[in-house]
Each structure stands twice: as C-alpha cells, then as structure tokens.
C-alpha cells in the first residue's frame, strides 16, 4: 500500500507543479496593470483569480491538513481593493504550491483515507480534497489563459 500512497502523492505533487508552471507561463508576461484588469464586463481579473487559488490551497490543504493556522476570507479573494504587486501575489501563490506539493508527498496510506471536512467542501477524505483542489486549479488556470490571451492581443 505504501507504493500506491507514494504514487498518489508524487502524482498530485507533479500535477500541482505542472499547473503552477502553466499559470506562470501566462501570467509572468502580464504587466501590473494587465494583471488587475478584466477585459470583459463579467468574471474576474487574473490578479483576483490568483488570490483565489492561493486562498483555496491555503485553506483546504494548508489550514486543514498541514495545520498552518491560515484563516480564509474567501470573499476578499475576489474583491481585494488594494491590488498588491503582481510579484507579491505570485510569490504567495508559489509558497502555497510548495506547501501543497510537500504535504501531498508526506501523506501516508492512512492519511490519504483520513476523514476530511471543511467549510464549503464536499470531500470526505484527504485524497478527495487534493483531487478537488487539483481540478479547481486546472479550471481557473484555463480562465487565466483565456484572459491572458485577450489582454495581450
């Protein structure tokens, strides 16, 4: 069972790393102004999506599994008025990606199947919340690609 646990942990870790690289490919070329501008009358700008991804992983994996003590303000992830520097937002995103990767790699077979509950989560065990977070980041990276293409055309 340890081999399966290692395979799952490594697979999820590699996926989070791949998603982070994909996000950076599309976000790094954006200016500070582009990072916080939404080219459409609906949805979110890239900056707020990155804040949201950071908050999501910080809460569901960081606070709930790695016991970081993170307290989430989900609404602010979409409404943050301060528009922090793009580099700071990306640095925080990279930190939480590293935390998610490290936490995935450390899970034992028993931990993967451990009960899980958190606000707004439907996952019932740790494996399920990691899978949900992987799907969530994939979804929003897709949105970021679309926004980035529009912002740079």
Order of alpha helices (4+ residues) and beta strands (2+ residues): alpha-alpha-alpha-alpha-alpha-alpha-alpha
